[in-house]
Amino acid sequence: MYTRCVWLLPLVLFVLAIPPTFAQSDELCFPETGYCITGRIREFWQQNGALPVFGYPTGPQQEVLIEGQPFQAQSFERNRLELHSENAPPYDVLLGRLGVVRLEQQGRDWFAFPTSSEQPGCRFFPETGHNVCGDILAAWRANGLEFDGLAGKSEAENLALFGLPLSDVQTEEIQGQMYEVQWFERARFELHPENQPPFNVLLGLLGNEIRDNAEPPVETPPEAPPPLPEPSFNNCQADPFAEVAPNYPVRIVSIDKDKEIVQLQNLSPEPVSLDGWRMCSITGNQEHISISGVLAPDESRDFPYLGSGTIWNNSDQDDGALYNENGQLVSYFVD
């Protein structure tokens, strides 16, 4: 867990013990976490408060699913920056609703939080039924994304950074201590009376919390191998199971009829002994002699015809059928 950083009102510049470094092209890299930012995400990060607002990057830029759609995004200590090329700047970079995500991760329904009516000296948001007051309101109003190029922050810019309040101020445990906090769509404001102003208002590191409490990915069990059909070898005659051949554990990769070579591949995770197996030319009703030995997992091997004359028909369709030692059709190759 990275050390909690503080909010300053107004925002101040951090003096870094280890300055960020410039890598290739326009990358800005941070030895504190080992990750870099580049391109539009770097530009947005620098234009809208940089380290005090977003924190350090905690992962690479990568594709993530957001409401079922794939987007390029990068996680930071306090938020996630998402690239939305379908939008014109500055809305081509959007912030993740990590306040909502973290509450969902905790199994908490913010719609069930107690609401309040309008209070004097507070900003009441009828959209969610919550008041923002005092030091938290001052922090909310002092910071925001930069949209209009004018001095100060408009309410639209405040909303773009933090979103709407999801709760009134309420008491919660954070890292073993009880604090007064207020949840927003994209942030959690925390009141720390043990700190002198302006350090008495901190932002929760929601990006870190979501990462550290994410459920491990569920491993999908391997699919059961397709079943082999009943034995059907009939001296290389047409096979009734041609259309349902499993092509497993071994498949016919190719048949070079000019050179009389069959290529087989083991698709299973175990070695497969081919001793007693048979390879048939269906048109000529002849056996391709030479199939034997052991195929290692994922191994492909060429098996030249070792009999006399030729068996594969070069002028007409000539399908191939591979049978195991029990006469079951393992693979069928349509010419």
C-alpha positions as CSV (number, residue, x, y, z in Angstrom):
1,M,0.0,0.0,0.0
2,Y,1.4,3.4,-1.0
3,T,1.6,6.1,1.7
4,R,-1.5,8.2,1.9
5,C,-1.1,11.6,0.3
6,V,-2.9,14.7,1.5
7,W,-5.1,17.3,-0.1
8,L,-4.0,20.9,0.1
9,L,-6.4,23.8,-0.1
10,P,-5.4,25.4,-2.3
11,L,-3.4,22.8,-4.1
12,V,0.4,23.1,-3.8
13,L,3.2,21.7,-5.7
14,F,4.9,18.6,-4.3
15,V,8.7,18.6,-4.1
16,L,9.6,15.0,-5.0
17,A,12.6,13.4,-3.4
18,I,13.0,11.4,-6.6
19,P,11.8,13.5,-9.6
20,P,9.9,11.8,-12.5
21,T,12.1,10.8,-15.4
22,F,11.5,11.2,-19.1
23,A,11.8,8.0,-21.0
24,Q,11.5,7.5,-24.8
25,S,9.1,9.7,-26.8
26,D,6.8,11.6,-24.4
27,E,6.7,9.1,-21.6
28,L,6.8,10.4,-18.0
29,C,8.0,7.7,-15.7
30,F,7.8,7.4,-11.9
31,P,10.4,5.3,-10.0
32,E,8.0,5.3,-7.0
33,T,5.7,2.8,-8.7
34,G,7.7,1.8,-11.8
35,Y,5.0,3.0,-14.3
36,C,4.9,5.6,-17.0
37,I,2.3,7.8,-18.5
38,T,2.2,9.0,-22.1
39,G,0.1,10.6,-24.8
40,R,-3.3,11.9,-24.1
41,I,-3.4,10.5,-20.6
42,R,-0.2,12.2,-19.7
43,E,-1.4,15.5,-21.2
44,F,-4.7,15.2,-19.2
45,W,-2.9,14.3,-16.0
46,Q,-0.6,17.3,-16.2
47,Q,-3.3,19.8,-17.2
48,N,-5.7,18.8,-14.4
49,G,-3.7,18.8,-11.3
50,A,-1.2,16.0,-11.8
51,L,0.2,14.3,-8.7
52,P,-1.9,16.1,-6.0
53,V,-5.1,15.3,-7.9
54,F,-4.6,11.8,-9.3
55,G,-1.5,10.4,-7.5
56,Y,1.0,8.1,-9.1
57,P,0.2,5.6,-11.8
58,T,-0.3,2.2,-10.4
59,G,-0.4,0.2,-13.6
60,P,0.2,0.4,-17.3
61,Q,-2.2,1.8,-19.9
62,Q,-4.2,-1.2,-21.0
63,E,-7.5,-2.4,-22.3
64,V,-10.3,-2.7,-19.7
65,L,-14.0,-3.5,-20.0
66,I,-16.1,-0.6,-18.9
67,E,-19.9,-1.3,-18.8
68,G,-19.2,-4.2,-21.2
69,Q,-17.2,-2.1,-23.7
70,P,-13.4,-2.2,-24.3
71,F,-11.5,1.0,-23.6
72,Q,-7.9,2.0,-23.1
73,A,-7.4,3.1,-19.4
74,Q,-4.7,3.6,-16.8
75,S,-5.1,3.3,-13.0
76,F,-3.8,5.9,-10.6
77,E,-3.7,6.0,-6.8
78,R,-7.0,8.0,-6.6
79,N,-8.7,7.3,-9.9
80,R,-8.7,5.7,-13.3
81,L,-8.2,7.7,-16.5
82,E,-10.2,6.3,-19.5
83,L,-9.6,7.2,-23.2
84,H,-12.9,7.8,-25.1
85,S,-11.9,8.6,-28.7
86,E,-15.5,8.8,-29.6
87,N,-15.7,12.1,-27.7
88,A,-14.1,15.5,-28.6
89,P,-11.5,17.0,-26.2
90,P,-11.6,17.6,-23.3
91,Y,-14.2,14.8,-22.9
92,D,-12.0,12.3,-24.7
93,V,-10.5,11.5,-21.3
94,L,-13.0,10.5,-18.6
95,L,-12.5,9.6,-15.0
96,G,-13.7,6.3,-13.6
97,R,-16.6,6.4,-11.1
98,L,-14.3,4.8,-8.4
99,G,-16.5,5.9,-5.5
100,V,-19.3,3.9,-7.0
101,V,-17.0,1.0,-7.8
102,R,-15.5,0.8,-4.4
103,L,-18.9,0.8,-2.7
104,E,-20.1,-1.9,-5.0
105,Q,-16.9,-3.8,-4.2
106,Q,-17.8,-3.5,-0.5
107,G,-21.3,-4.7,-1.2
108,R,-22.9,-1.4,-0.2
109,D,-25.8,0.2,-1.9
110,W,-25.3,4.0,-1.9
111,F,-29.0,4.4,-2.9
112,A,-29.8,3.1,0.6
113,F,-27.7,5.8,2.4
114,P,-29.8,8.2,4.5
115,T,-30.6,11.4,2.6
116,S,-31.1,14.9,3.9
117,S,-32.9,18.2,3.1
118,E,-31.4,21.5,2.2
119,Q,-29.3,23.0,5.0
120,P,-28.0,26.6,5.5
121,G,-24.4,27.1,4.4
122,C,-24.2,23.9,2.4
123,R,-24.6,23.0,-1.2
124,F,-27.6,20.7,-1.6
125,F,-27.7,18.3,-4.5
126,P,-31.3,17.3,-5.2
127,E,-30.1,14.7,-7.8
128,T,-28.9,12.4,-5.0
129,G,-30.5,14.1,-1.9
130,H,-27.2,15.0,-0.1
131,N,-25.6,18.1,1.3
132,V,-21.9,19.0,1.0
133,C,-20.8,21.4,3.8
134,G,-17.8,23.0,5.6
135,D,-14.3,21.9,4.8
136,I,-15.4,19.2,2.4
137,L,-17.4,21.7,0.4
138,A,-14.4,24.1,0.4
139,A,-12.2,21.3,-0.9
140,W,-14.8,20.2,-3.5
141,R,-15.1,23.8,-4.8
142,A,-11.4,24.5,-4.8
143,N,-10.5,21.7,-7.2
144,G,-11.8,20.5,-10.6
145,L,-10.9,19.6,-14.1
146,E,-9.8,22.4,-16.5
147,F,-12.4,23.0,-19.2
148,D,-12.7,26.7,-19.9
149,G,-9.2,28.1,-19.3
150,L,-10.5,30.7,-16.8
151,A,-9.1,31.3,-13.3
152,G,-10.8,29.3,-10.6
153,K,-13.0,26.3,-10.8
154,S,-16.6,26.3,-12.0
155,E,-19.1,23.9,-10.6
156,A,-19.1,22.0,-13.9
157,E,-15.3,21.5,-13.4
158,N,-15.9,20.4,-9.7
159,L,-18.5,17.9,-10.8
160,A,-16.3,16.6,-13.6
161,L,-13.5,15.7,-11.1
162,F,-15.5,14.5,-8.1
163,G,-19.0,13.8,-9.3
164,L,-22.2,14.1,-7.2
165,P,-22.2,13.2,-3.5
166,L,-23.4,9.7,-2.8
167,S,-23.8,10.1,1.0
168,D,-23.9,12.7,3.7
169,V,-20.9,12.8,6.1
170,Q,-20.8,9.5,8.0
171,T,-18.4,7.7,10.3
172,E,-16.4,4.9,8.8
173,E,-13.3,2.9,9.7
174,I,-10.3,3.5,7.5
175,Q,-7.0,1.6,8.2
176,G,-8.1,0.8,11.7
177,Q,-9.2,4.4,12.6
178,M,-12.6,6.0,12.7
179,Y,-13.1,9.0,10.5
180,E,-15.9,11.3,9.2
181,V,-16.1,10.7,5.5
182,Q,-18.3,11.6,2.5
183,W,-18.6,9.5,-0.6
184,F,-18.8,11.0,-4.1
185,E,-19.1,9.3,-7.5
186,R,-15.3,9.6,-8.1
187,A,-13.8,10.2,-4.6
188,R,-14.1,9.8,-0.9
189,F,-13.4,12.8,1.2
190,E,-12.0,12.2,4.7
191,L,-11.9,14.6,7.6
192,H,-8.7,14.3,9.7
193,P,-9.0,16.6,12.7
194,E,-5.6,15.4,13.9
195,N,-4.0,17.4,11.1
196,Q,-3.8,21.2,10.9
197,P,-5.5,22.9,8.0
198,P,-5.2,22.5,5.1
199,F,-4.1,18.9,5.8
200,N,-7.3,18.1,7.6
201,V,-9.1,17.1,4.4
202,L,-7.7,14.0,2.6
203,L,-8.8,12.0,-0.4
204,G,-9.1,8.3,0.0
205,L,-6.8,6.3,-2.3
206,L,-9.7,4.5,-4.0
207,G,-7.6,3.3,-6.9
208,N,-5.3,1.4,-4.5
209,E,-8.2,0.1,-2.4
210,I,-10.0,-1.3,-5.5
211,R,-6.8,-2.9,-6.7
212,D,-5.9,-4.4,-3.4
213,N,-9.3,-5.8,-2.7
214,A,-10.1,-7.1,-6.2
215,E,-11.2,-10.7,-6.4
216,P,-8.7,-13.0,-8.1
217,P,-9.7,-14.0,-11.6
218,V,-11.8,-17.1,-11.8
219,E,-9.9,-19.8,-13.7
220,T,-12.0,-21.4,-16.3
221,P,-11.8,-25.2,-16.1
222,P,-10.5,-26.8,-19.3
223,E,-13.2,-28.2,-21.5
224,A,-13.7,-31.9,-21.6
225,P,-12.2,-33.4,-24.7
226,P,-14.8,-34.4,-27.3
227,P,-15.8,-38.1,-27.1
228,L,-14.6,-40.5,-29.7
229,P,-17.3,-42.3,-31.8
230,E,-17.9,-46.0,-31.8
231,P,-15.3,-48.1,-33.7
232,S,-16.0,-47.7,-37.4
233,F,-12.9,-48.7,-39.3
234,N,-14.0,-50.7,-42.4
235,N,-10.9,-51.2,-44.4
236,C,-10.7,-47.6,-45.4
237,Q,-14.3,-47.4,-46.8
238,A,-16.4,-44.3,-46.4
239,D,-16.9,-43.6,-42.7
240,P,-20.4,-42.8,-41.2
241,F,-18.9,-40.6,-38.6
242,A,-16.9,-38.3,-40.9
243,E,-18.9,-35.2,-40.0
244,V,-18.5,-35.7,-36.2
245,A,-14.9,-36.8,-36.0
246,P,-13.5,-35.1,-32.9
247,N,-10.1,-34.3,-34.3
248,Y,-8.7,-35.0,-30.9
249,P,-6.3,-35.9,-29.4
250,V,-4.6,-36.0,-32.8
251,R,-5.7,-34.1,-35.9
252,I,-4.8,-34.4,-39.5
253,V,-3.1,-31.1,-40.3
254,S,-2.5,-31.6,-44.0
255,I,-2.1,-34.2,-46.8
256,D,0.4,-33.6,-49.5
257,K,-0.9,-35.9,-52.2
258,D,1.9,-35.2,-54.6
259,K,4.6,-36.2,-52.1
260,E,2.4,-38.7,-50.3
261,I,3.0,-37.1,-46.9
262,V,0.5,-36.8,-44.1
263,Q,1.1,-34.3,-41.3
264,L,-0.4,-35.1,-37.8
265,Q,-0.5,-32.9,-34.7
266,N,-1.0,-33.9,-31.0
267,L,-3.5,-31.4,-29.5
268,S,-3.6,-33.1,-26.1
269,P,-1.4,-32.3,-23.1
270,E,-0.2,-35.9,-23.0
271,P,2.0,-37.9,-25.3
272,V,0.0,-40.1,-27.7
273,S,1.3,-43.4,-29.0
274,L,0.3,-44.0,-32.6
275,D,1.3,-47.6,-32.6
276,G,-1.6,-49.6,-34.2
277,W,-3.2,-46.5,-35.6
278,R,-4.3,-46.4,-39.3
279,M,-4.5,-43.6,-41.9
280,C,-6.8,-44.1,-44.8
281,S,-7.2,-42.7,-48.3
282,I,-11.0,-42.9,-48.6
283,T,-11.2,-42.6,-52.4
284,G,-8.7,-45.3,-53.0
285,N,-9.8,-47.4,-50.0
286,Q,-6.1,-47.8,-49.2
287,E,-4.0,-47.5,-46.0
288,H,-1.3,-44.9,-45.7
289,I,1.4,-47.1,-44.2
290,S,3.9,-45.5,-41.8
291,I,1.8,-44.2,-38.9
292,S,3.6,-45.2,-35.7
293,G,5.7,-43.8,-32.8
294,V,4.9,-41.3,-30.1
295,L,3.7,-37.7,-30.6
296,A,4.6,-35.4,-27.8
297,P,2.1,-32.7,-26.6
298,D,1.6,-30.1,-29.4
299,E,4.1,-31.9,-31.6
300,S,3.5,-32.0,-35.4
301,R,5.2,-34.6,-37.5
302,D,5.2,-35.6,-41.2
303,F,4.5,-39.3,-42.1
304,P,5.6,-40.2,-45.6
305,Y,3.9,-43.2,-47.3
306,L,6.2,-46.2,-47.0
307,G,4.3,-48.7,-49.1
308,S,4.7,-49.5,-52.8
309,G,3.3,-47.3,-55.5
310,T,1.0,-44.4,-54.7
311,I,-2.3,-44.3,-52.9
312,W,-3.5,-40.7,-52.9
313,N,-5.7,-39.5,-55.8
314,N,-4.3,-36.3,-57.3
315,S,-7.1,-35.7,-59.9
316,D,-10.2,-36.2,-57.7
317,Q,-11.3,-35.5,-54.1
318,D,-9.6,-37.9,-51.8
319,D,-10.4,-37.4,-48.1
320,G,-8.3,-38.8,-45.3
321,A,-9.4,-40.6,-42.1
322,L,-7.3,-41.4,-39.0
323,Y,-8.2,-44.3,-36.7
324,N,-6.8,-45.3,-33.4
325,E,-5.8,-48.8,-32.4
326,N,-9.4,-49.5,-31.4
327,G,-10.7,-48.6,-34.9
328,Q,-12.4,-45.3,-33.7
329,L,-12.3,-42.4,-36.0
330,V,-10.1,-39.7,-34.4
331,S,-9.7,-37.2,-37.3
332,Y,-11.2,-36.6,-40.7
333,F,-9.6,-34.4,-43.4
334,V,-11.8,-33.1,-46.2
335,D,-9.8,-32.7,-49.4
